[in-house]
Amino acid sequence: MRNSNRQWKLARYPEGMPKVDDWVLDEAPVPEPGPGELLLGARFLDVAPYMRGRINPAKNYAAGVSPGDVMIGGAVSEVLSSNADGYAPGDLVVCDFEFGWQDYAVLHAARVRRVDTALAPAECWLDVLGLNGVTAYFGLFDAASMRAGDTVVVSAASGSVGQIVGQLTKIAGGRAIAVTSTSDKLEWCRELGFDDGIAYRETDDLAGVLRKLCSDGLDVYFDNTVGPNLDAALQNLAPRARITICGTVSLAGRFGEADLGERYWRQVLVARARIQGFLVLDYQDRYGEARERLAGWVREGRIRQRFDIAEGLERAPEAFIRLLTSRNQGKQLVSV
Ligand SMILES: NC(=O)c1ccc[n+]([C@@H]2O[C@H](COP(=O)([O-])OP(=O)(O)OC[C@H]3O[C@@H](n4cnc5c(N)ncnc54)[C@H](OP(=O)(O)O)[C@@H]3O)[C@@H](O)[C@H]2O)c1
């Protein structure tokens, strides 16, 4: 164990695409747990696109990180000492947001969940058995009302949420079409069982290629990016199509600017489509239901994931920026 706690603190709100020096690596004493609390040591730190919205001063759906604060983030961590019944040193736990980019954190036992590595490796608890699995599940089955026989198009398809959406589509009897930046990422989607897909950086007619892949139109568009991918989807809607706006990662370098593009709102009218903004936090009282089913599919080998793990706390900002610039190959994490 180290004798100090390294912490990444936000140095300033980034302008446009974040840069590594928007954070500073500081040191603090290792914290002491109080009654009911656990001292936790990081194993895997989460980095995820939602964090871009949290390091921006504009209004958001949840509280942000101010300059000088430790950067927010979930983690899989090991209990180092426990003042809580039911937890002992060596246990692994996961929390969704509150650990932060640091070596050690003190959290109340009510803020963590137990990690069962007999069910799935520790890193899966920040992915399919963490928030992203639940996001894919409710974003697809609830917000988009996906049904057997639907053609489902998903953007950022080889990433954490996207990989799961594609596999859930297959489990539920749909046709899964991947939109991802390059053909090597597309190849991975095919290995996961996606039926077909598009490498958007390798075509200048995204809407036209999508039309060939979905000749009757798309029934569901699960959008992780907005921007040109959304424009192409809007030109290929089947009647009564349903669109889940889950993420806006293509805007990561354009915070503060207007979200302008071609847009095809008339197609929404013609198709009588439904567009649903989606936030996983609205489903907190149903996480258990989703996780039980996801865990079953993981146990049966029907959901697989690819991880991209950066080694060392010092690489956290760099790993985060990889995500926002399409360089990650699967779920991006930092091992500590
Ligand atoms: N609403 C919610 O409750 C909720 C919950 C969890 C996650 N999310 C959202 O879900 C999305 C996916 O998150 P994730 O954790 O699974 O990340 P991820 O997909 O593993 O990684 C981000 C991916 O975004 C794509 N990307 C980056 N810049 C892009 C650009 N300019 N244009 C188009 N695509 C770009 C890249 O894929 P390509 O190389 O294929 O472009 C990159 O791999 C994010 O937008 C995130 O905010 C939302």
The ligand as an SDF file (V2000), in Angstrom:
LIG
                    3D

 48 52  0  0  0  0  0  0  0  0999 V2000
  -27.7750    8.1740  -21.4390 N   0  0  0  0  0  0  0  0  0  0  0  0
  -27.2190    7.3660  -20.5430 C   0  0  0  0  0  0  0  0  0  0  0  0
  -27.7770    7.1110  -19.4770 O   0  0  0  0  0  0  0  0  0  0  0  0
  -25.8930    6.7690  -20.8640 C   0  0  0  0  0  0  0  0  0  0  0  0
  -25.3000    5.8130  -20.0110 C   0  0  0  0  0  0  0  0  0  0  0  0
  -24.0610    5.2560  -20.3980 C   0  0  0  0  0  0  0  0  0  0  0  0
  -23.4640    5.6610  -21.5940 C   0  0  0  0  0  0  0  0  0  0  0  0
  -24.0680    6.6210  -22.3500 N   0  0  0  0  0  0  0  0  0  0  0  0
  -23.5010    7.0820  -23.6170 C   0  0  0  0  0  0  0  0  0  0  0  0
  -23.2870    5.9730  -24.4480 O   0  0  0  0  0  0  0  0  0  0  0  0
  -22.2850    6.3250  -25.4000 C   0  0  0  0  0  0  0  0  0  0  0  0
  -21.2640    5.2010  -25.4590 C   0  0  0  0  0  0  0  0  0  0  0  0
  -20.5660    5.1730  -24.2140 O   0  0  0  0  0  0  0  0  0  0  0  0
  -19.4870    4.0430  -23.9570 P   0  0  0  0  0  0  0  0  0  0  0  0
  -19.0800    4.1560  -22.5480 O   0  0  0  0  0  0  0  0  0  0  0  0
  -20.0170    2.7660  -24.4590 O   0  0  0  0  0  0  0  0  0  0  0  0
  -18.2740    4.5360  -24.8570 O   0  0  0  0  0  0  0  0  0  0  0  0
  -17.6030    3.7400  -26.0590 P   0  0  0  0  0  0  0  0  0  0  0  0
  -18.6300    3.5220  -27.1050 O   0  0  0  0  0  0  0  0  0  0  0  0
  -16.8930    2.5540  -25.5020 O   0  0  0  0  0  0  0  0  0  0  0  0
  -16.4940    4.7640  -26.5770 O   0  0  0  0  0  0  0  0  0  0  0  0
  -16.8510    5.9280  -27.2370 C   0  0  0  0  0  0  0  0  0  0  0  0
  -16.9630    5.6820  -28.7500 C   0  0  0  0  0  0  0  0  0  0  0  0
  -17.5410    6.8270  -29.3170 O   0  0  0  0  0  0  0  0  0  0  0  0
  -17.2110    6.8830  -30.6770 C   0  0  0  0  0  0  0  0  0  0  0  0
  -16.8400    8.2520  -31.0540 N   0  0  0  0  0  0  0  0  0  0  0  0
  -15.8830    9.0450  -30.5200 C   0  0  0  0  0  0  0  0  0  0  0  0
  -15.8320   10.2300  -31.1690 N   0  0  0  0  0  0  0  0  0  0  0  0
  -16.7780   10.1620  -32.1310 C   0  0  0  0  0  0  0  0  0  0  0  0
  -17.2210   11.0650  -33.1400 C   0  0  0  0  0  0  0  0  0  0  0  0
  -16.6840   12.2880  -33.2930 N   0  0  0  0  0  0  0  0  0  0  0  0
  -18.2320   10.6770  -33.9670 N   0  0  0  0  0  0  0  0  0  0  0  0
  -18.8040    9.4630  -33.8350 C   0  0  0  0  0  0  0  0  0  0  0  0
  -18.4170    8.5680  -32.9120 N   0  0  0  0  0  0  0  0  0  0  0  0
  -17.4300    8.9100  -32.0660 C   0  0  0  0  0  0  0  0  0  0  0  0
  -16.0060    5.9530  -30.8770 C   0  0  0  0  0  0  0  0  0  0  0  0
  -16.4530    4.8160  -31.6070 O   0  0  0  0  0  0  0  0  0  0  0  0
  -16.1520    4.7370  -33.2110 P   0  0  0  0  0  0  0  0  0  0  0  0
  -14.6680    4.5010  -33.3150 O   0  0  0  0  0  0  0  0  0  0  0  0
  -16.9820    3.6380  -33.6930 O   0  0  0  0  0  0  0  0  0  0  0  0
  -16.5320    6.0810  -33.7460 O   0  0  0  0  0  0  0  0  0  0  0  0
  -15.6230    5.5640  -29.4640 C   0  0  0  0  0  0  0  0  0  0  0  0
  -15.0950    4.2650  -29.4060 O   0  0  0  0  0  0  0  0  0  0  0  0
  -21.6930    7.6530  -24.9420 C   0  0  0  0  0  0  0  0  0  0  0  0
  -22.2310    8.6900  -25.7290 O   0  0  0  0  0  0  0  0  0  0  0  0
  -22.1450    7.7540  -23.5070 C   0  0  0  0  0  0  0  0  0  0  0  0
  -22.2240    9.0710  -23.0520 O   0  0  0  0  0  0  0  0  0  0  0  0
  -25.2570    7.1680  -22.0090 C   0  0  0  0  0  0  0  0  0  0  0  0
  1  2  1  0
  2  3  2  0
  2  4  1  0
  4  5  1  0
  4 48  2  0
  5  6  2  0
  6  7  1  0
  7  8  2  0
  8  9  1  0
  8 48  1  0
  9 10  1  0
  9 46  1  0
 10 11  1  0
 11 12  1  0
 11 44  1  0
 12 13  1  0
 13 14  1  0
 14 15  2  0
 14 16  1  0
 14 17  1  0
 17 18  1  0
 18 19  2  0
 18 20  1  0
 18 21  1  0
 21 22  1  0
 22 23  1  0
 23 24  1  0
 23 42  1  0
 24 25  1  0
 25 26  1  0
 25 36  1  0
 26 27  1  0
 26 35  1  0
 27 28  2  0
 28 29  1  0
 29 30  1  0
 29 35  2  0
 30 31  1  0
 30 32  2  0
 32 33  1  0
 33 34  2  0
 34 35  1  0
 36 37  1  0
 36 42  1  0
 37 38  1  0
 38 39  2  0
 38 40  1  0
 38 41  1  0
 42 43  1  0
 44 45  1  0
 44 46  1  0
 46 47  1  0
M  CHG  2   8   1  16  -1
M  END
$$$$
